[in-house]
Amino acid sequence: AQSVTQPDIHITVSEGASLELRCNYSYGATPYLFWYVQSPGQGLQLLLKYFSGDTLVQGIKGFEAEFKRSQSSFNLRKPSVHWSDAAEYFCAVGDNAGNMLTFGGGTRLMVKP
Amino acid sequence: GAVVSQHPSWVICKSGTSVKIECRSLDFQATTMFWYRQFPKQSLMLMATSNEGSKATYEQGVEKDKFLINHASLTLSTLTVTSAHPEDSSFYICSARFSGGAGEQFFGPGTRLTVL
């Protein structure tokens, strides 16, 4: 069975500081990996995705993620956080048909001024 | 492109009544739509997979007679919560996948259901 673990439930960073959100997955085949962001009371917005190829993936809003197969990880990074980045972030893994999307528990990001 | 809408965005109903939530793909055809449930401060849990023209596939533990799903067209899926009770109060989110597409689901904005 596939699973996703986001070890950090809450993270607080200062505005302008760098950010890394951790994601570890368990999947039997080649994973399709995603990072979504959710603002309070809103749906999910896709930040970036990894299907194949270059293991460093660039996304929207200045985010990037690196797929490391040996560590079963897909950590999300941003070099300089903005106050508007405060939200809930979800890592997810799916199959190549777009089905069976499994989400991690989420990481709530708070940004200090 | 790839916009998914939900209606209503929020609904309050009395216990025992039924509530219908619509999920529409606005600018693409979606053979498959998905319904998720999200409790406060928790992650999304897949409830069911809805395929156009066929019966939905429900995840283990989800009552199919309580959560009726209809996917009558390539752009519309509906979730009806029948005989709603306070424990059904939650945030319901749908997503849609391109017909013939691979990998990515596009999410709607969600519907907040409160059952009194």
Interface residues (C-beta under 8 A of the other chain):
Chain A: Y32 F34 Y36 G41 Q42 G43 L44 Q45 L46 K49 F51 F90 G94 N96 A97 G98 N99 M100 L101 T102 F103 G104 G105 G106 R108
Chain B: V4 Q6 T32 F34 K41 Q42 S43 L44 M45 L46 T49 F91 I93 S95 R97 F98 G101 A102 G103 E104 Q105 F106 F107 G108 P109 G110 R112
